Amino acid sequence: MAKALRVGIAGLGVVGQGLLELFAVHGAEIGARCGRSIEITAVSARDRSRTRSVDISRFAWFDDPVDLAKSDGIDVFVELIGGSEGAAKTAVEAALCSGKHVVTANKALLARHGVPLARLAEAKGLALNFEAAVAGGVPVVKTLRESLMGNQISRVFGILNGTTNYILTRMQKEGRSFAEVLRDAQEAGYAEADPTFDIGGFDTAHKLAILTSLAFGVEASFDAIYLEGIETITPADIEAADELGYRIKLLGVAQLTESGIEQRVHPTMTPKHSAVAEVEGVTNCVAIEGDFAGNVMLIGPGAGARPTASSVMSDIIDISRGVVLPPFITPVEFLKPCERAAMRAHEGGYYIRLSVYDRTGAFAAIAARMAEQCISLEAIMQKREGSELPGFAVRGMPNQPIPVMMITHRTTEAAIRLALDAIERDGHVDERPQMIRIERL
Ligand SMILES: NC(=O)c1ccc[n+]([C@@H]2O[C@H](COP(=O)([O-])OP(=O)(O)OC[C@H]3O[C@@H](n4cnc5c(N)ncnc54)[C@H](OP(=O)(O)O)[C@@H]3O)[C@@H](O)[C@H]2O)c1
């Protein structure tokens, strides 16, 4: 049997402990099946005295993950610390510089510094593997890197953050507000005390930057992504979406367009009976459209100790088999720069919610603003108070705002923004118009 592959793990939190457990349960069998045993030899975390789910006393301990990364006692450095800067970045650089293969689950690090790290790995002939960095236990990196390599990809998109999908799912099922459901999610441990990273779409954008690089052969670039979070979604939007045949999901979408690769993260109207719309709770999904394979979709657990550890282990196994590929599929020297696409050129249908003052002429003025931008409406819905049949109700208090929802035909984002700005300026609405893009699925 070949010499054992020696693994050092930095970070013994949720994922690190999941990996220790996986080694404890399946390590010996995996080694036998690979024809090469794989052994954890050393670990590092912040606090040595903290109780872990697996006894770590038999592994060498390093207070500093950089020392572990440079240690002669390991062949593979597994980075499970997290964060785009600081200890994780320094340790990964140190590992590659000192000839160690690297496995990481750190999407923030790859979205920000993936290109120089991949350049370093390629120059040294080392692996930089990151299956767990996108959609946790869902094997999307290998699917793009290996199984779909024969395709030209036209679009890759998905639900890439479990916390936001959990919040939107509960808002939809329970008719409760974003703030209430977020509070519950924090209490249940599904959302962080500071939830900005998830609900603001940043986490989804980190994963999308990686997917875009893999799918389109461009440099991973967080800054090239248009970003909107789910904070402004109201129960009225969720209810209107339902009545109009949609579910609202936070999607990350990368798409080839005539003006380049459009990368965007935003709340999206998805047709109610599409597979994406039916992905509920913390589950993730990724859809990939290839010219020969057609539409491929992967659905599964996007986070959690065991699913994420499963992906990390698959990367370690590749290294034990001697598989070393360019991290982003395309060698770094051939990756194209990634430009930020102009969102104003985006084309599609739009959902719009206006809170319109109940005045004569208000609606005609709104319709005129839409017509000025050549926007035609496919559906319109006005929410009425009370139980009177339409046509019998007495007009309410004048100037009382009433919600009006619209679905547009295909148009450009530039046209929609101009129309909505003009409507707001005209003073017929009492709050900023809500606008949600509709995705063709
Ligand atoms: N959690 C998930 O479901 C999931 C899913 C996919 C990807 N990921 C990614 O996996 C990585 C780890 O996530 P996690 O949820 O396991 O994080 P976590 O539970 O917060 O664990 C972080 C670990 O890193 C250690 N650490 C922090 N700073 C350190 C430093 N300066 N030096 C040495 N060790 C340090 C901590 O040590 P102590 O324990 O001693 O404090 C802890 O063991 C992140 O990049 C995350 O994005 C996580």
PDBQT file of the ligand as one rigid body, heavy atoms in Angstrom, charges set to zero:
ROOT
HETATM    1  N1  LIG A 501     -21.061  25.584   8.894  1.00  0.00    +0.000 N 
HETATM    2  C1  LIG A 501     -21.434  25.151   7.721  1.00  0.00    +0.000 C 
HETATM    3  O1  LIG A 501     -22.469  24.489   7.576  1.00  0.00    +0.000 OA
HETATM    4  C2  LIG A 501     -20.587  25.450   6.513  1.00  0.00    +0.000 A 
HETATM    5  C3  LIG A 501     -21.019  25.019   5.253  1.00  0.00    +0.000 A 
HETATM    6  C4  LIG A 501     -20.211  25.252   4.136  1.00  0.00    +0.000 A 
HETATM    7  C5  LIG A 501     -19.023  25.925   4.283  1.00  0.00    +0.000 A 
HETATM    8  N2  LIG A 501     -18.648  26.365   5.523  1.00  0.00    +0.000 N 
HETATM    9  C6  LIG A 501     -17.374  27.071   5.643  1.00  0.00    +0.000 C 
HETATM   10  O2  LIG A 501     -16.513  26.286   6.454  1.00  0.00    +0.000 OA
HETATM   11  C7  LIG A 501     -15.647  27.139   7.193  1.00  0.00    +0.000 C 
HETATM   12  C8  LIG A 501     -15.778  26.819   8.679  1.00  0.00    +0.000 C 
HETATM   13  O3  LIG A 501     -17.100  27.065   9.069  1.00  0.00    +0.000 OA
HETATM   14  P1  LIG A 501     -17.649  26.576  10.508  1.00  0.00    +0.000 P 
HETATM   15  O4  LIG A 501     -19.123  26.784  10.454  1.00  0.00    +0.000 OA
HETATM   16  O5  LIG A 501     -17.116  25.231  10.833  1.00  0.00    +0.000 OA
HETATM   17  O6  LIG A 501     -16.996  27.679  11.455  1.00  0.00    +0.000 OA
HETATM   18  P2  LIG A 501     -16.957  27.702  13.052  1.00  0.00    +0.000 P 
HETATM   19  O7  LIG A 501     -17.899  26.726  13.623  1.00  0.00    +0.000 OA
HETATM   20  O8  LIG A 501     -17.047  29.116  13.460  1.00  0.00    +0.000 OA
HETATM   21  O9  LIG A 501     -15.473  27.177  13.370  1.00  0.00    +0.000 OA
HETATM   22  C9  LIG A 501     -14.336  27.943  13.128  1.00  0.00    +0.000 C 
HETATM   23  C10 LIG A 501     -13.142  27.221  13.710  1.00  0.00    +0.000 C 
HETATM   24  O10 LIG A 501     -11.968  27.968  13.392  1.00  0.00    +0.000 OA
HETATM   25  C11 LIG A 501     -11.190  28.142  14.562  1.00  0.00    +0.000 C 
HETATM   26  N3  LIG A 501     -10.493  29.404  14.465  1.00  0.00    +0.000 N 
HETATM   27  C12 LIG A 501     -11.008  30.649  14.363  1.00  0.00    +0.000 A 
HETATM   28  N4  LIG A 501     -10.024  31.562  14.284  1.00  0.00    +0.000 NA
HETATM   29  C13 LIG A 501      -8.875  30.872  14.359  1.00  0.00    +0.000 A 
HETATM   30  C14 LIG A 501      -7.509  31.238  14.351  1.00  0.00    +0.000 A 
HETATM   31  N5  LIG A 501      -7.137  32.518  14.242  1.00  0.00    +0.000 N 
HETATM   32  N6  LIG A 501      -6.590  30.264  14.428  1.00  0.00    +0.000 NA
HETATM   33  C15 LIG A 501      -6.946  28.966  14.535  1.00  0.00    +0.000 A 
HETATM   34  N7  LIG A 501      -8.223  28.559  14.540  1.00  0.00    +0.000 NA
HETATM   35  C16 LIG A 501      -9.167  29.493  14.450  1.00  0.00    +0.000 A 
HETATM   36  C17 LIG A 501     -12.160  28.119  15.731  1.00  0.00    +0.000 C 
HETATM   37  O11 LIG A 501     -11.468  27.714  16.896  1.00  0.00    +0.000 OA
HETATM   38  P3  LIG A 501     -12.196  27.478  18.323  1.00  0.00    +0.000 P 
HETATM   39  O12 LIG A 501     -13.147  26.339  18.104  1.00  0.00    +0.000 OA
HETATM   40  O13 LIG A 501     -11.126  27.129  19.243  1.00  0.00    +0.000 OA
HETATM   41  O14 LIG A 501     -12.893  28.773  18.632  1.00  0.00    +0.000 OA
HETATM   42  C18 LIG A 501     -13.180  27.070  15.241  1.00  0.00    +0.000 C 
HETATM   43  O15 LIG A 501     -12.750  25.795  15.586  1.00  0.00    +0.000 OA
HETATM   44  C19 LIG A 501     -16.040  28.574   6.816  1.00  0.00    +0.000 C 
HETATM   45  O16 LIG A 501     -15.235  29.021   5.764  1.00  0.00    +0.000 OA
HETATM   46  C20 LIG A 501     -17.471  28.410   6.327  1.00  0.00    +0.000 C 
HETATM   47  O17 LIG A 501     -17.841  29.411   5.392  1.00  0.00    +0.000 OA
HETATM   48  C21 LIG A 501     -19.399  26.158   6.629  1.00  0.00    +0.000 A 
ENDROOT
TORSDOF 0
